[in-house]
Amino acid sequence: MLAERTALLKHSDSAAVWTAAKAAIVSGEQIIDLTAEEIRSDLPLMVREGTIIAINRSINRDTETGAPTKLREAIARRLSSETGQPWSMDQVAVTSGSKHALFNAAMVLLNPRDEVLIPIPHWTSFPAQVLMAGGVPIFIETRDTKYVPKPSDLAAAVTSKTKAIVVSTPNNPTGTIYDREILTEIAQLAAERDLWIVFDESYGAFAHAPHTHHSIVSAAAEARHRTLIANSLSKSLALTGWQIGYLAGPKSVIDAALALQRDTGCTPDVTSQHALLHHLESSDDVFEQKLQRQVSEARTLGLSILSTLKSIPQPSAQGGFYFHLDIKGLRQSTKGPRPEFNADDVVNVLLNAGVAAASGTIFGDPDGVRLSYGIDLGSLDKGLRRLSVTLNTWN
């Protein structure tokens, strides 16, 4: 008999579609994969150089939990520069990606039955991690407000059991960026109701003009002592396979997260740590700027092709590297698969047409389909044109 918590780790029908798409690609079928949560790119030069240095120096010993002091100091300096507020190394824990950071946050903040406000659509791991920690996810609809939560909706959902608010910007899957005004209002609500803010800015490096990404602690300095920041350095440096990120926040919370990490997981491998440190100490941001231009060019191409869709509005794609399609208009088509179809059906049809997409049902949005534009331009062009032709046949 398995532990009851394993029932929380469910695979949806759309997850099965994703698995089928991967299997088709592996078997050699001509499937264009628009599901990846990564950018296809070469390694940053300074990361590559740092890796070689670490290997040549035979750096192969374990490091202290949370990473070496120098790496945590380097990340603290970066945070200080980005937020305009001072950070120290004891307010930073290096983790195996942002998912690890967010899991640690849930485990050290939540008691059984504590409630956490999570705007929909949401990244798949947010509710799963809350449930694993014994908490209760409370979903806040944003699909009718351009994927930005209304402060009044958040306030109305707060109860005596509410412990935290999850803020994800730029958002996965929608690509929405929260402006300073909404961040300030969320911070004010958190202060008034004594709530934690779990701030996921894993896609913060990819904000598309005229939109700008803001850290919530920059928009509202008073939120600093009640905010935990999770970031995935492997996203901004196209190192998703390296699984390296960090959790930043008050020292007392970071100490608790490190204590948890010592007994339940580990810090990224020592080579990755030293490679990242070398990059942070030696890089001139040329690689990051190149990566941002690559993503911006892909976004421009994608939006141009998606503008040909007849029943689906063009996604805003303000940040990150995802297009989130609102398929509600397809329900009104007489040529759709059936009146009650949802995103899973669309994804299945697209897979048969040679395009792998992510169903919004795994993000809490049965009317959404997520497409990644982190792939090469040739494949993106071909995949989106296939998608457009397929969906336009339903009109």
VOMI-305746 format. One record per residue (C-alpha): residue number from 0; x, z, y. Coordinates in pm, whole numbers. Last residue first. Layout:
BEGIN
(NUM; (X; Z; Y)) ...
//
This chain:
BEGIN
(394; (-1403; -3953; 2762)) (393; (-1257; -3823; 2437)) (392; (-1008; -4112; 2420)) (391; (-839; -3956; 2723)) (390; (-710; -3673; 2503)) (389; (-513; -3906; 2275)) (388; (-372; -4132; 2549)) (387; (-260; -3831; 2753)) (386; (-99; -3659; 2456)) (385; (93; -3968; 2352)) (384; (209; -4009; 2713)) (383; (310; -3643; 2721)) (382; (521; -3679; 2407)) (381; (697; -4000; 2510)) (380; (793; -3872; 2855)) (379; (900; -3534; 2722)) (378; (1110; -3697; 2452)) (377; (1292; -3913; 2705)) (376; (1326; -3630; 2958)) (375; (1500; -3390; 2721)) (374; (1314; -3068; 2635)) (373; (1231; -2769; 2857)) (372; (895; -2919; 2945)) (371; (697; -2686; 2722)) (370; (326; -2750; 2674)) (369; (62; -2479; 2656)) (368; (-302; -2553; 2568)) (367; (-582; -2346; 2717)) (366; (-956; -2302; 2665)) (365; (-921; -2051; 2380)) (364; (-719; -1828; 2616)) (363; (-595; -1498; 2470)) (362; (-236; -1619; 2451)) (361; (-256; -1700; 2078)) (360; (-580; -1883; 2153)) (359; (-398; -2095; 2410)) (358; (-278; -2327; 2137)) (357; (87; -2431; 2154)) (356; (162; -2805; 2135)) (355; (324; -3030; 1874)) (354; (274; -3402; 1944)) (353; (265; -3675; 1679)) (352; (-99; -3787; 1703)) (351; (-192; -3570; 1405)) (350; (-33; -3280; 1589)) (349; (-243; -3362; 1894)) (348; (-563; -3340; 1692)) (347; (-459; -3003; 1549)) (346; (-368; -2873; 1896)) (345; (-705; -2982; 2031)) (344; (-885; -2803; 1748)) (343; (-689; -2483; 1810)) (342; (-770; -2508; 2181)) (341; (-1144; -2485; 2119)) (340; (-1424; -2691; 1965)) (339; (-1785; -2573; 1992)) (338; (-1938; -2912; 2077)) (337; (-1753; -3106; 1805)) (336; (-1445; -3331; 1785)) (335; (-1489; -3458; 2144)) (334; (-1654; -3794; 2207)) (333; (-1956; -3667; 2396)) (332; (-1726; -3504; 2650)) (331; (-1848; -3186; 2815)) (330; (-1616; -2971; 2604)) (329; (-1322; -3175; 2734)) (328; (-1369; -3025; 3078)) (327; (-1285; -2679; 2943)) (326; (-940; -2802; 2842)) (325; (-735; -2614; 3104)) (324; (-378; -2728; 3038)) (323; (-89; -2487; 3086)) (322; (233; -2674; 3164)) (321; (540; -2467; 3085)) (320; (894; -2446; 3224)) (319; (897; -2133; 3439)) (318; (735; -2148; 3780)) (317; (452; -2303; 3983)) (316; (325; -2518; 3698)) (315; (10; -2615; 3893)) (314; (-161; -2781; 3599)) (313; (-341; -3111; 3670)) (312; (-709; -3079; 3592)) (311; (-827; -3199; 3250)) (310; (-1110; -3446; 3205)) (309; (-939; -3773; 3299)) (308; (-573; -3710; 3224)) (307; (-360; -3952; 3427)) (306; (-218; -3670; 3641)) (305; (-49; -3544; 3322)) (304; (205; -3827; 3348)) (303; (310; -3746; 3705)) (302; (306; -3374; 3636)) (301; (545; -3425; 3346)) (300; (796; -3629; 3543)) (299; (801; -3377; 3827)) (298; (833; -3085; 3583)) (297; (1121; -3253; 3399)) (296; (1305; -3303; 3729)) (295; (1249; -2938; 3820)) (294; (1379; -2823; 3482)) (293; (1697; -3026; 3518)) (292; (1741; -2914; 3879)) (291; (1711; -2549; 3770)) (290; (1967; -2607; 3495)) (289; (2212; -2759; 3743)) (288; (2165; -2465; 3979)) (287; (2224; -2220; 3695)) (286; (2538; -2406; 3591)) (285; (2682; -2408; 3942)) (284; (2617; -2034; 3979)) (283; (2981; -1969; 4076)) (282; (3065; -1802; 3745)) (281; (3351; -1556; 3697)) (280; (3218; -1199; 3677)) (279; (2869; -1279; 3547)) (278; (3004; -1543; 3309)) (277; (3277; -1318; 3172)) (276; (3022; -1041; 3119)) (275; (2795; -1284; 2935)) (274; (3076; -1388; 2701)) (273; (3174; -1024; 2647)) (272; (2821; -927; 2548)) (271; (2770; -1234; 2333)) (270; (3090; -1159; 2142)) (269; (2984; -796; 2091)) (268; (2657; -882; 1922)) (267; (2341; -797; 2112)) (266; (2263; -421; 2131)) (265; (2110; -257; 1829)) (264; (1790; -148; 1670)) (263; (1590; 153; 1567)) (262; (1810; 461; 1590)) (261; (2036; 385; 1887)) (260; (1763; 182; 2057)) (259; (1532; 482; 2078)) (258; (1801; 690; 2248)) (257; (1873; 393; 2475)) (256; (1505; 369; 2571)) (255; (1494; 742; 2647)) (254; (1802; 718; 2869)) (253; (1648; 411; 3038)) (252; (1333; 608; 3110)) (251; (1522; 899; 3265)) (250; (1748; 664; 3458)) (249; (1457; 495; 3635)) (248; (1429; 123; 3560)) (247; (1605; -175; 3410)) (246; (1560; -338; 3069)) (245; (1798; -615; 2972)) (244; (1842; -951; 2804)) (243; (2036; -1116; 2523)) (242; (1897; -1308; 2228)) (241; (2186; -1550; 2167)) (240; (1956; -1826; 2041)) (239; (1779; -1826; 2377)) (238; (2099; -1909; 2560)) (237; (1963; -2151; 2821)) (236; (2130; -1949; 3101)) (235; (1808; -1837; 3275)) (234; (1632; -1788; 2940)) (233; (1918; -1600; 2766)) (232; (1931; -1366; 3061)) (231; (1592; -1245; 2951)) (230; (1453; -991; 3194)) (229; (1249; -675; 3172)) (228; (1198; -459; 3481)) (227; (1046; -112; 3450)) (226; (867; 13; 3760)) (225; (749; 363; 3861)) (224; (1048; 470; 4074)) (223; (1077; 129; 4242)) (222; (712; 91; 4340)) (221; (776; 228; 4691)) (220; (1001; -70; 4757)) (219; (702; -302; 4752)) (218; (783; -674; 4770)) (217; (1142; -615; 4663)) (216; (1041; -378; 4382)) (215; (785; -637; 4269)) (214; (1062; -892; 4229)) (213; (973; -1206; 4414)) (212; (967; -1564; 4286)) (211; (915; -1834; 4544)) (210; (670; -2125; 4545)) (209; (724; -2425; 4771)) (208; (912; -2518; 4565)) (207; (940; -2449; 4192)) (206; (1044; -2104; 4068)) (205; (1268; -2106; 3761)) (204; (1514; -1818; 3773)) (203; (1228; -1569; 3746)) (202; (1134; -1685; 3396)) (201; (1210; -1353; 3225)) (200; (1047; -1165; 3512)) (199; (847; -913; 3309)) (198; (744; -615; 3522)) (197; (600; -318; 3336)) (196; (441; -116; 3616)) (195; (370; 251; 3542)) (194; (56; 410; 3679)) (193; (-8; 704; 3911)) (192; (-354; 587; 4025)) (191; (-273; 546; 4395)) (190; (86; 437; 4330)) (189; (-14; 180; 4069)) (188; (-286; 47; 4298)) (187; (-37; 13; 4583)) (186; (209; -170; 4356)) (185; (-64; -412; 4248)) (184; (-151; -476; 4611)) (183; (213; -540; 4699)) (182; (250; -782; 4409)) (181; (-66; -965; 4519)) (180; (69; -1003; 4872)) (179; (421; -1097; 4768)) (178; (300; -1396; 4568)) (177; (238; -1397; 4192)) (176; (379; -1710; 4028)) (175; (170; -1899; 3772)) (174; (345; -2092; 3494)) (173; (38; -2040; 3273)) (172; (197; -1937; 2941)) (171; (408; -1740; 3030)) (170; (385; -1627; 3389)) (169; (643; -1651; 3660)) (168; (566; -1365; 3685)) (167; (442; -1123; 3420)) (166; (292; -796; 3542)) (165; (180; -545; 3279)) (164; (-4; -245; 3420)) (163; (53; 105; 3283)) (162; (-90; 439; 3171)) (161; (-468; 404; 3184)) (160; (-642; 691; 3002)) (159; (-821; 836; 3305)) (158; (-960; 490; 3363)) (157; (-842; 178; 3544)) (156; (-1045; -138; 3473)) (155; (-1219; -143; 3812)) (154; (-882; -127; 3987)) (153; (-752; -429; 3797)) (152; (-1065; -626; 3875)) (151; (-1043; -528; 4243)) (150; (-677; -635; 4251)) (149; (-787; -981; 4136)) (148; (-558; -1105; 3862)) (147; (-386; -1444; 3919)) (146; (-455; -1720; 3666)) (145; (-621; -1946; 3923)) (144; (-903; -1694; 3971)) (143; (-1144; -1816; 3702)) (142; (-893; -1778; 3415)) (141; (-775; -1441; 3542)) (140; (-956; -1204; 3304)) (139; (-810; -857; 3263)) (138; (-749; -738; 2907)) (137; (-721; -371; 2818)) (136; (-457; -314; 2551)) (135; (-487; 22; 2373)) (134; (-179; 226; 2286)) (133; (-40; 344; 1955)) (132; (309; 202; 2018)) (131; (239; -83; 1775)) (130; (-81; -156; 1969)) (129; (107; -186; 2298)) (128; (366; -408; 2130)) (127; (102; -642; 1990)) (126; (-80; -657; 2324)) (125; (232; -779; 2510)) (124; (386; -987; 2232)) (123; (166; -1296; 2268)) (122; (239; -1364; 2633)) (121; (-83; -1323; 2824)) (120; (-369; -1542; 2946)) (119; (-522; -1297; 3036)) (118; (-397; -1004; 3247)) (117; (-283; -694; 3054)) (116; (-386; -343; 3163)) (115; (-239; -75; 2935)) (114; (-442; 213; 2794)) (113; (-298; 526; 2634)) (112; (-474; 589; 2302)) (111; (-161; 729; 2130)) (110; (121; 796; 2378)) (109; (294; 518; 2565)) (108; (606; 513; 2781)) (107; (899; 528; 2536)) (106; (758; 287; 2277)) (105; (615; 41; 2526)) (104; (941; 18; 2721)) (103; (1145; -28; 2402)) (102; (915; -313; 2300)) (101; (955; -470; 2644)) (100; (1334; -463; 2622)) (99; (1330; -604; 2268)) (98; (1105; -888; 2384)) (97; (1337; -941; 2681)) (96; (1633; -1031; 2462)) (95; (1841; -821; 2225)) (94; (1884; -548; 2484)) (93; (2121; -439; 2759)) (92; (2010; -111; 2917)) (91; (2023; -65; 3294)) (90; (1956; 233; 3521)) (89; (2280; 403; 3413)) (88; (2468; 100; 3542)) (87; (2357; 158; 3900)) (86; (2107; -28; 4116)) (85; (2093; -49; 4496)) (84; (1801; -240; 4652)) (83; (1792; -591; 4795)) (82; (1615; -715; 4484)) (81; (1838; -1005; 4380)) (80; (2170; -863; 4503)) (79; (2107; -517; 4359)) (78; (1991; -674; 4032)) (77; (2315; -875; 4008)) (76; (2521; -564; 4080)) (75; (2328; -373; 3812)) (74; (2392; -660; 3568)) (73; (2765; -637; 3635)) (72; (2761; -258; 3598)) (71; (2580; -290; 3264)) (70; (2844; -538; 3151)) (69; (3131; -316; 3266)) (68; (2984; -5; 3099)) (67; (2976; -171; 2760)) (66; (2635; -247; 2606)) (65; (2313; -42; 2578)) (64; (2436; 147; 2273)) (63; (2814; 176; 2281)) (62; (3008; -117; 2148)) (61; (3086; -217; 1790)) (60; (3423; -371; 1718)) (59; (3502; -739; 1686)) (58; (3707; -830; 1991)) (57; (3983; -1020; 1814)) (56; (4140; -1119; 2147)) (55; (4108; -1486; 2057)) (54; (3742; -1432; 1971)) (53; (3664; -1259; 2300)) (52; (3852; -1525; 2498)) (51; (3666; -1802; 2316)) (50; (3331; -1643; 2392)) (49; (3421; -1593; 2757)) (48; (3514; -1961; 2790)) (47; (3184; -2072; 2640)) (46; (2994; -1835; 2866)) (45; (3198; -1957; 3164)) (44; (3119; -2321; 3085)) (43; (2745; -2265; 3040)) (42; (2642; -2384; 2694)) (41; (2478; -2726; 2674)) (40; (2107; -2763; 2739)) (39; (1765; -2779; 2576)) (38; (1555; -2524; 2760)) (37; (1368; -2261; 2561)) (36; (1027; -2139; 2455)) (35; (971; -2445; 2234)) (34; (615; -2570; 2180)) (33; (640; -2927; 2309)) (32; (792; -3065; 1988)) (31; (765; -3441; 1953)) (30; (674; -3510; 1592)) (29; (820; -3813; 1417)) (28; (815; -3664; 1068)) (27; (1156; -3572; 927)) (26; (1063; -3282; 702)) (25; (1197; -3037; 960)) (24; (959; -3176; 1224)) (23; (662; -3148; 990)) (22; (754; -2789; 901)) (21; (777; -2699; 1269)) (20; (435; -2849; 1333)) (19; (286; -2666; 1037)) (18; (424; -2337; 1167)) (17; (270; -2402; 1508)) (16; (-61; -2484; 1345)) (15; (-41; -2161; 1145)) (14; (19; -1974; 1469)) (13; (-294; -2144; 1596)) (12; (-491; -2006; 1305)) (11; (-371; -1659; 1401)) (10; (-103; -1457; 1225)) (9; (-160; -1084; 1249)) (8; (91; -808; 1303)) (7; (-154; -528; 1375)) (6; (-233; -498; 1005)) (5; (128; -385; 960)) (4; (38; -69; 1153)) (3; (-170; 56; 861)) (2; (142; 105; 648)) (1; (146; -107; 334)) (0; (0; 0; 0)) 
//
